[in-house]
Amino acid sequence: MPKVTFIGAGSTVFTRNLTNDILLTPALQDSIISLMDIDPDRLEQARELVQAIIDQRGLTARVEATTDRRESVRDADYVITTFQQGGLDAYKLDIEIPASYGVGQCVGDTLGPGGIFRSLRTIPVFVDLCCDLDAVAPDALIINYVNPVAANSWAVDVLTGWPYVGLCHSVQGTSEMLARWTEVPYEEVNFVCAGINHQSWFLEFRHGKEDLYPALWEAIDRPEVYKTEPIRIELMKHFGYFVTESSGHASEYVPYFRKTPQMIENELVPMFDNDKDGWFDFGRTGGYLRTCLSRQATMKQEYDELLAGTRTLPTERSHEYGTYIMEAIETNQPVRVNGNVPNLGLIDNLPEGCSVEVPCLVDGAGIQPTHVGRLPEQLAGLNRTNINVQALIVEAAVTGDVEPIYHAAMLDPLTAAVCTLPQIEAMIDEMLEAQIQWLPQFDLN
């Protein structure tokens, strides 16, 4: 009977989707599902939701809920992290303060000032969590979904050395999209994808032995395709390979698309198809924050329907890797995933020890990353511009020194494209003052 703990179980979307995946996996259907959150009301909602899914499926899994993190992880086999330290209050500061300096972040959870501060808020929680695991769950595997996955992964490895894999769904979602564009059944596609989280590259994309890149080059010239992913297609046209993260996100990691508010509104936003069901508000500044705020009413309706049994439960697992990893470890039946792990000789032209996203074999022996070799140099170079920022986040987390935070922002591709050095310094001053309650590792006196 595996024990699976969720830290940040009040994150309703992840909790609902991942527990539903667990309950659709025969090897995990009798699990103990332990839910932990610091918000008692959201925790109780999550418990009721999971119990309703168990009852509707007629399973023997057991759900428990507590605000005590150490008790929740006690004897856990798997610890799934989905928390957001500081919640939407901190997230608003991540978006609004940089925007006042002209740094327009669409999502702001991976790189840029928002990603820097989200990681600095998050890393102390991971360190405390790993101390709990040392004491009460020495064999647990951390399965992390908390952004920024790359910086968090790197810091956890340096500060704790705890067994850890960072997960995302951009590889799965993008590969499914590319299969549609090239009109090939997804189950017949094979690919090699590697780089860093949110900026991994499809180095190969094939149908059997057939290289699908020629078909992909044809597809991106179709207007109806271009309008769905204009930023990623522009990056492919100039760098030669398709990147994993969506266009709104991807526009934040490079210096080319968001130089001024006018450029965002007059050049970037019109590139998108405004008739589709948009995501991240078509790349506008603060788009994902508005999505999160508007979701609250929708999630309440879904929650009520699930509790009442009037909402149909999925009959197949989602494409999230989490349960496939746990299933492979429990059954010793191998599976391949793309996971975020330390770069210990995996990608030769990225810094040793940084967090990389590479194909991994998973079986009863655990997670076994594969050696990729060298990325095409232009791709590695673009990755390194992001890794530079991540390295300074980790330095700040390790030393407790605020100076690397300023340097991280100065080296951030988007921030450097917008702000002068004095403006960056003033922006970080303001963000540190506004967020000090979530940054216990720094002494600002």
JOZI-V228368 format. One record per helix or strand of 3 or more residues. SS is the DSSP state (H for helix, E for strand). FROM is the first residue (numbers start at 1). LEN is the number of residues. If there is no record, write none. Layout:
SS;FROM;LEN  SS;FROM;LEN
//
This chain:
E;3;5  H;12;12  H;26;3  E;32;5  H;40;18  E;62;5  H;69;5  E;78;4  H;87;14  H;112;25  E;141;4  H;149;11  E;164;3  H;170;12  H;186;3  E;189;8  E;199;9  H;213;7  H;223;4  H;230;10  H;247;4  H;261;11  H;280;4  H;287;22  H;322;10  E;335;8  E;355;9  E;366;4  H;377;23  H;403;9  H;413;6  H;421;18
//
